[in-house]
Amino acid sequence: MTVAVFFGCTFIAFGPAVALFVFTIARDPLRVIFLIAGAFFWLVSLLLSSLVWFITVQISNKNSATQQTGLLIFGVVLSVLLQEAFRYGYYRLLKKANEGLLALSQEDTMPISIRQLAYVSGLGFGFMSGAFSVVNILSDSLGPGTVGIHGDSQHYFISSAFMTLAIILLHMFWGVVFFESCERQRWWGLGAVVISHLVVSCVSFVNPHYQGSLIPTYIILSVMAAWAYLCAGGSLRNLKLCLTCKDKDFLLANHRPR
């Protein structure tokens, strides 16, 4: 049973993201490089936020439950802000890199569009975030032990897997909206990404009441998915053509850089 839970939760958490990677990124070495770089940027942001949180915990009163709770909230907010700051820094770096690639290219168009960069970097952020969110949980799912044997919720593993799936996809959508907002200088769009990221991170404090965290997260996921679709140039007509398999150029794998 533990092996079934492990593989089931792994496929739920990473299945869609791995499928996106295989079909839209893996065949292009340039996209793979940018995805790995995006994952590295997220990792550095986590390292910095963890370092700050560790220092504040060490100098705080460890016997004060209220203070420790406040530090936990502080750590979550700081981590989100640093992630978005590094997303902006990565955007600036990619802009410079794309200009350099255009200068070296013999073609008149960029080898990879800014929208593709937003998608790839967002998925890189999501992969690394998801891995750190659920890898220890998946390790525990192999046993020994039984979840809920002392009256706790038996939905811990499955809820964590669905939350990880949402976070991975949200990072991808946040990346698309964030980059598009930077391109068009829509600062309210950047604010919306940061605020929604803060909300998704903070609703996890209601666990183990998982419905209180999963439902708002998936509502935000749906809104951000629609917003990212529009930012990527999508429309109802394109969606209809895609669903009816009449538009061969709709998929990102066949998308021409602009």
Solvent accessible surface area in square Angstrom, and as a share of the most:
residue,aa,sasa,rsa
1,M,188,0.84
2,T,48,0.28
3,V,86,0.49
4,A,67,0.52
5,V,39,0.23
6,F,48,0.20
7,F,98,0.41
8,G,31,0.30
9,C,7,0.04
10,T,32,0.19
11,F,133,0.56
12,I,45,0.23
13,A,0,0.00
14,F,34,0.14
15,G,29,0.27
16,P,55,0.34
17,A,0,0.00
18,V,69,0.40
19,A,44,0.34
20,L,54,0.27
21,F,54,0.23
22,V,74,0.42
23,F,134,0.56
24,T,19,0.11
25,I,0,0.00
26,A,45,0.35
27,R,182,0.66
28,D,46,0.24
29,P,101,0.64
30,L,47,0.23
31,R,21,0.08
32,V,36,0.21
33,I,105,0.54
34,F,17,0.07
35,L,16,0.08
36,I,107,0.54
37,A,31,0.24
38,G,0,0.00
39,A,11,0.08
40,F,119,0.50
41,F,40,0.17
42,W,10,0.03
43,L,64,0.32
44,V,39,0.22
45,S,1,0.00
46,L,43,0.21
47,L,116,0.58
48,L,71,0.35
49,S,5,0.03
50,S,50,0.32
51,L,95,0.47
52,V,58,0.33
53,W,95,0.33
54,F,112,0.47
55,I,88,0.45
56,T,29,0.17
57,V,20,0.11
58,Q,87,0.39
59,I,139,0.70
60,S,25,0.16
61,N,77,0.39
62,K,119,0.50
63,N,143,0.73
64,S,32,0.21
65,A,82,0.64
66,T,115,0.67
67,Q,79,0.35
68,Q,49,0.22
69,T,75,0.44
70,G,37,0.36
71,L,27,0.13
72,L,87,0.43
73,I,78,0.40
74,F,85,0.35
75,G,11,0.11
76,V,33,0.19
77,V,50,0.28
78,L,34,0.17
79,S,20,0.13
80,V,2,0.01
81,L,84,0.42
82,L,38,0.19
83,Q,14,0.06
84,E,7,0.03
85,A,57,0.44
86,F,44,0.18
87,R,3,0.01
88,Y,87,0.33
89,G,30,0.29
90,Y,2,0.01
91,Y,8,0.03
92,R,117,0.43
93,L,92,0.46
94,L,2,0.01
95,K,55,0.23
96,K,131,0.56
97,A,37,0.28
98,N,3,0.02
99,E,90,0.40
100,G,33,0.32
101,L,52,0.26
102,L,60,0.30
103,A,85,0.66
104,L,151,0.75
105,S,37,0.24
106,Q,186,0.83
107,E,116,0.52
108,D,144,0.74
109,T,70,0.40
110,M,54,0.24
111,P,56,0.35
112,I,3,0.01
113,S,3,0.02
114,I,33,0.17
115,R,48,0.18
116,Q,2,0.01
117,L,0,0.00
118,A,1,0.01
119,Y,23,0.09
120,V,0,0.00
121,S,2,0.01
122,G,0,0.00
123,L,0,0.00
124,G,0,0.00
125,F,0,0.00
126,G,0,0.00
127,F,41,0.17
128,M,47,0.21
129,S,8,0.05
130,G,0,0.00
131,A,36,0.28
132,F,104,0.43
133,S,57,0.37
134,V,1,0.01
135,V,84,0.48
136,N,110,0.57
137,I,30,0.15
138,L,13,0.07
139,S,66,0.43
140,D,97,0.50
141,S,4,0.02
142,L,84,0.42
143,G,27,0.26
144,P,145,0.91
145,G,64,0.61
146,T,94,0.54
147,V,46,0.27
148,G,17,0.16
149,I,123,0.63
150,H,166,0.74
151,G,72,0.69
152,D,103,0.54
153,S,38,0.25
154,Q,131,0.58
155,H,114,0.51
156,Y,86,0.33
157,F,27,0.11
158,I,66,0.33
159,S,8,0.05
160,S,17,0.11
161,A,0,0.00
162,F,80,0.33
163,M,33,0.15
164,T,4,0.03
165,L,21,0.11
166,A,0,0.00
167,I,25,0.13
168,I,0,0.00
169,L,30,0.15
170,L,0,0.00
171,H,1,0.01
172,M,14,0.06
173,F,36,0.15
174,W,0,0.00
175,G,0,0.00
176,V,14,0.08
177,V,0,0.00
178,F,7,0.03
179,F,2,0.01
180,E,13,0.06
181,S,4,0.03
182,C,10,0.06
183,E,67,0.30
184,R,130,0.47
185,Q,127,0.57
186,R,94,0.34
187,W,148,0.52
188,W,163,0.57
189,G,0,0.00
190,L,25,0.12
191,G,29,0.28
192,A,32,0.25
193,V,0,0.00
194,V,33,0.19
195,I,109,0.55
196,S,15,0.09
197,H,7,0.03
198,L,41,0.20
199,V,61,0.35
200,V,2,0.01
201,S,24,0.15
202,C,46,0.27
203,V,25,0.15
204,S,45,0.29
205,F,81,0.34
206,V,64,0.37
207,N,59,0.30
208,P,86,0.54
209,H,121,0.54
210,Y,29,0.11
211,Q,115,0.51
212,G,31,0.29
213,S,1,0.01
214,L,34,0.17
215,I,102,0.52
216,P,42,0.27
217,T,1,0.00
218,Y,64,0.24
219,I,104,0.53
220,I,31,0.16
221,L,18,0.09
222,S,72,0.46
223,V,89,0.51
224,M,6,0.03
225,A,32,0.25
226,A,56,0.44
227,W,55,0.19
228,A,5,0.04
229,Y,55,0.21
230,L,114,0.57
231,C,12,0.07
232,A,47,0.36
233,G,36,0.35
234,G,13,0.13
235,S,46,0.29
236,L,151,0.75
237,R,168,0.61
238,N,35,0.18
239,L,71,0.35
240,K,141,0.60
241,L,40,0.20
242,C,37,0.22
243,L,129,0.64
244,T,66,0.38
245,C,117,0.70
246,K,150,0.64
247,D,42,0.22
248,K,176,0.75
249,D,88,0.46
250,F,60,0.25
251,L,104,0.52
252,L,39,0.19
253,A,31,0.24
254,N,80,0.41
255,H,42,0.19
256,R,194,0.71
257,P,44,0.27
258,R,168,0.61
